[in-house]
């Protein structure tokens, strides 16, 4: 269907001009001469965009804008303003207008603004549909992905949710281990029962047992009242023990007893308390290796590792980066009251090439920062943090392999050798095309040619010279 545009202006010449121009662009156009007729027309017919004059008798442009936003929030609105009425245009933008155009018109500017407005509407609709599909098909409590690795995770979650068995979730920091735990709980028969989460590495060692099992009044300095532990609070539901590998051995013994016998004892108490808790534990450490070194109890490891779910690093599922980035874009649009429509292809390409040592958590932080600072409708490459925008594969050179002896080093010689090695790698990666190698290194072709000659790495063919330097 052709995009439908409603033009509202009390000047006949303006209506005729816009009618002719917009029809030539392939739009379906309806023109009315005042705000009241526009309100009546909007009741009878759906439109994609309203273009309205600001100053009109009876119902003004701002009043029409307010009516449109309240009753037809999906309809875009552009305001026509006379030269010198910038304050009114800003007011219209604050009220929800997409943009404004100034009389006298510049045809190309009007054409581009309208095309951008309608394109942003299409992107918004596409994003809305995509989000619904994500929630319906790929998402468990904000656990988002459509890669093969994530489909395996989703399938495991479906299988283990109904079984009351213990689960061990392993993976690097930031891969969404707690979200996996929540997905298991909230898709299980226990979903209406408590889900209690604790980071075992964040509790001081002398307070671990008090936090997990509770304490009696007077059992130690500061115990001014009886306090239930997290096992009691989670009774009937799920207890998520994050970073379980950080627990001291003494606490591991008591957790093992709680799992095996389904009883706990508060610190300072003499009686046992029955608890029925499903345990989901998570760690970024190799617990099996820790058992060999005696830093984690083997019997507890086997009790926890009934079912193991390994969350993949983000670099292992790069196809999910666009889904996740758009998911976080909408999340922080909503949180910050922004209306950023999309992430540009160039910016998305940079995100897909970045290694994300902090995994999904780092991607979320990047998008949160970008949304907070972005003032346009689209996330551009320059909107991303500098470390994502770094050329040559976003991997920075490290000095870890370079040793400084007691005799010292020849710094310039080391730098020249490193530069030569990187040039050779880039030329090889570019299949000998030095113009492409220069792009890989983020340098100009002139600079590339100089360095090739400096290190005797061949010659630059005349047909490889760029048209402009």
N, C-alpha and C positions, 0 to 999 in steps of 0.2 A: 504494500500500500504506500501511496505517496504520503510524506509527512504533511500533516494539516496545520496551517498557520492562521491565526485570527489576528487581523490588523485593526486597531482601534485608534482613530484620529478624527478630530472635528474639521480638519482641513481636507477638502476633496482632492486637491492636487497631490497631497502626501499619500492619500489612500490609493489614488490612481498610479502614482509612481511605484509604490511598493507592490501593488497588485501585478503590474506588468513585469517588474524585475523578478519577483518571486516565482511567477508562473513560468518564466523563461528558465529558471533554475530547476523546474520540475516539481514544485510544491503545489499542493492544493490550498487555495487561498480564499478566505472569507473576510470581507471588509465591512465594518460598521462605524457609525459616526460619533458614538458617545459611549460612556461607561455603562449606562443602564442597559443599552441594547447589547453590549458585550456580555453582561450578566445573564440576560435572557437567552442569548445565543449559546453560552456555555452550558445551560441547562438542557439544551436540545441536541447538542452535538459535541463529540469529543475532539480535543485538539492536542497537538504535541507542543505547540509554542504560541504564546500570546505576545504580540508586539504592540505596545500601547503608548500613546502620548502621555506626557506627565500632566500638562495643564489642559483640563477639559471642563466644560460646564456640568453642573449637577453632580455626577460621580467623577472624581479626579482619578488620575492614573494610580496614585498611591492607594486610594480606596479600592480600586479594582484589583490591585495587586494583593491587598489584604484579603479580599473576598476570594480570590483565586487560590491563595496559599491555604486558606482555611477549608475550602470546599473541594479543591482539585490540586492536591499537593504534588501530583506527578506531572502537572503541566508546567513547562518552563515559561519564564516570564522575562521579557526584555523591555526596557523603558526607553522611550524616545524623549530626549531632553534638548532644550534650546541651548545655544552657546552661552556659557556663563552661569549655568544652574548646577554646578558640580555638587553643591551641598545636597540638593534634592536627589541627585543620582546616587550619592553615597548612602543616603537614607533608604533609597529603594533597594540597594544591595544588602543593607542590614536587614531589611524586611524579607529578603529571600529572592530578589530578582537575580537572574543569572548574570546579566550584563546590561549595559545601556549603550545606545547609539546617539550621536549628537547631530542636530541639524545645524547647517546644511550637510546633507549626506555625502559621504565618500563611498561610491558604489562598491568598490573592492572590499573596503573595510566592513560594510554591512553584510556583504555576501559571505565573507570569512567568519564574521561573528556568528551569523545564523547557522552556518555549517558546523562550526565548533560546538554551538549550543546543542544542536540535534545529535551530534556525534556523542557528546557527553551523556545525553539522555539514553542513547542506545547502550552505551557502556554500563550505565547504572542499571538498566534492565537486565543486561547480560550478567552483571555481577550478582544481582539479586537472585536470578535463576540459578547461577552457579552455587551461591551460598545455600539455597534450598536443597540442591542436589547433594552438596557436601554433607549437610545435616542429615539427609535421608539415607544416603548410600555409603558415605565414607567416614562419617564422624562418630566418635564415641566420646562424649563429654569434652569437646574441643580437641580431640585427638584427630588430626587431619592428615590425609594422605591417600594417594591413589596408585602408589608404586607397588610392585610385586612384594617388596619387603613389608610394606604396611598392610597389604591384604592378608599376609600370613599372620601378622599381629592381630588383625581384626578377627580372623578365623579362630585363633587361639583364645581370644577374649570370649568369643561366643561359646566355645567349648567348655572353658573353665568357669564361666560365670555361675552356672547352675550347680557346679560341684563344690562342696564346702572345703575342699582341700587347700593346703597352704601353697603359696606361689612365691617364687623368687624372681624379681625383675632385675636384670643386669644391663649395663650399658654405660656409655660415657656420660659425664655431667651434661645436663641440658638437653637430653634426648627425649624427655617426657615420661620418665619412669612413674612419677606420681600420677600423671594423667592416665597411664595404663591401669594403675591400681584403682583409680576412681571409676574408670570405665568398667572394670570387672565388678566392682561393688554395685554401681548404679544400674547395671544390667543383670543383676542377680536377684534372687528372692529376698536378699537382705537390704534392698535399696531404700526401704523405709526405716531401717535401723541406723545406728550411728556409724559414721565413717570418721575415725580419729587418726590423725596424722602426726607423727613426731620425727624430727630429725635427730637421730641418735648422736651424731657428731657435734650437735650444738648444745648438748646438755653437759654441764660440768661433771666430771667423773664422780665426785662425792655426792651428787644429787640424782644420778641416773636411777637408782633403785627407788628413791622416793617418788620420782616422776612417774615411773612405770607401774609401781605396785602400791603407792600411797604410803602414808605414815600415821602413827598414833601421836596424839598430843603429848609433848614432853619427851619424845623419843630421841631428839637431838636439839641442839641450840637453834632456836628459830622455829621449831615445830610448836606453834602456839595453839593449834587446833587439829582435830582429826582431818585428814585429807585423803580422798579417794585417788587412786592412781589411774593411769590411762587405760590399763586393762579393765578396770571396773567401769570406767566411763564408756568404753567400747563394747561392753557386755551385750551380746545378741547381734552385734554387727561386725565391722571390720576394723582391725588395728593395722595401720600402715607404718612399718618401721623403716624409715628411710636411712640410708647410710648405715646399715646394720653392721658393716665391717668395722665401724669405729667403736663398738661397745667393748668395755673391758671384760676380761675373761670371767670375773666373778659374776657380773651381770648376765653373761651368756648362760651360766649355770642355772640361774633362777628363771630365765626365759625358757630354757629347755624344760624345766619342771612344769612351768605354766602351760606349755604346749602339750606335754605328755599327760599330765594329770588333770588339766583344766582347773587348777586351783592356784591362787596366789596368796601371799601373806604380806600385809603391810609392814613396813619397817617399824620395829618396836612392838609388834602385836604377837600374840601367842596362838590365835585361831586362824584357820584357813578360810578363804572366801572362794566359792565356786564361780567360775567365769566361763562363758561360752563365746569364744572370739575366733574369728577367722583371721589368720595372720598373712599379710602380704608384706614381704620384705624387699628392699631394693639396695643395690650397691653399685658403685663404679669400680670396685676393687675385685681382684681375683680371689674369691673366698676359698676355692679349692687349693690354690697355691698357699694361701694363708694357713690352711689346716696342716700342710706339710711342714710349715715352719713353727707350728704350735701357737700361732697368734689368733686362731679361730677354732672353736671346738668342732671336731669332725662330726660328732653325733648331732649337734645343732644344725650344722650345714645340711646333713641329710634330711632332717626334719623340715627345714625350710625349702629345700630344693626339690620338693615333690614334683612341681611343674616349673620349668624355667622359661621365662620369656625374655629374649634379648632385644632390646630396642636398638635399631640401627642408627649409626651416626648420619647426620644430614648429608655429608659428602657421599654417602653410600646410596642416597635416594634423591639425587638432584632433580629428578622429574617432579618431585613434590614441592620444590621451592616456589614456583608460581602460585600453587594452591595455598600454601602457607602464607606467602607474602600478601596475597589478596585477602585472606582470612584476617590477618593482623591489621591490614589497612582498614577494613571495615570496623574491626574492634576499636581501634583508636580514633577513627572518624567519629564513631558514636560517643566515645569517652570525652573527646576534646571538642565536640560540636563542630567538626570540620566536614567538608563536602568534597574531599579529594576524590576524583573520579577513577583514576587508574594509575598504573605504573607503566612508564614508557618501555618500549621494547629494548631500548639501549640500556636503561637502568636494570631491567629484568635480566638481561644478558650478563651484566656485571655481577648481579646477585648469584646467578647460576654458576658462574665461574669461581666465585669466592669459596674458600675451603671451610669456613664456619667452624673454627676450633671450639667455639662455645655452643655449637649445634643449634637446635630449634630455639633455645632460650636466647641465643645471640641474635638470630634472625628477628625474633620478636622485639628485642631491644633496639635493633637498627630501624625497624619500621616505626616503632613508637617514637624514637627520636626524630625520624624523618617527618612523620605526620605533625608532630609538635612544632617543627620549624618551617614546614612547607606552607607557602602562601598561594601557590598556584593550584590549578585543577588537576595537574599531572605530576607524578614524581619523576624527575629528570635525573640523569647521571650525577650532575653536580649537586643534587639534593642529598645524595648518599654520603656517609662518612668517608673521609679521605682514604682510610685503609682499605675500603671496598673498591674505591676508584683507582687504586694503584695499578699501573699497567704491568705487562709481562706476567700475566697469570696470577696477579695479586700475591705472589710469593716473594717476600723480601729476603735478600741475601743475609746469611748469618756469619758471624766471625767465630763460631764455635770450633771449627776445625783448624783454626790458625793459632799456633802457639808462639808466644813471645819468650825466647830464651834469655838467659842471663846476659848474653852478648848483644841482645837486641835484634831488631829486624830492619830490613830496608823497606819502609812503608810504601814508597812509590813503586818499587819492584813488585811487591805483593799486589798492589792495586792494579798495576798493568797486567799481571798474570791473570788476575780474576776477571778483568775486563776482556782480555783475549779469550778466555774460556767461555764467557757468556756470549761473546760474538760468534764463536764457532758453534755453540749450541743453537743459537737463534738462526744462523744461516742453515744449519742442518735441518732444524725444525721447519724452516720455510722452503725446504727443498732447493736451496741454492738461490732463491729469489731474494736479493738483498733489499729490495723495496719493502717486501713483506717482513723481512727480518728486522728492519728499522722500526716498523710498527710494533713488532713484538717487544722490542726493547724500549719503546716510548721515546725514540730520538728522531731527529729529522733525517731525511735522506742525505743531506749534505754532511751531517755529522757521521752518518754511517759510512759514507764514501771515504771520509778522512781516516776513520779508524781501520777500515779494510786495508787502506794503503799503508797506514802506520805499522800494522802487524803482518804485512805481506800475506794477506788472506785471499789473494786473487785480484781480479779486476772487476770493475763495474761496466757492464756492456752498455753501449749507447742507447739501445732500444729499451733499456730499463730505467733511463732517466725520466723523472716525473715531468709533467707539463709545467708545473709551478713548484718552486722550491720555497 
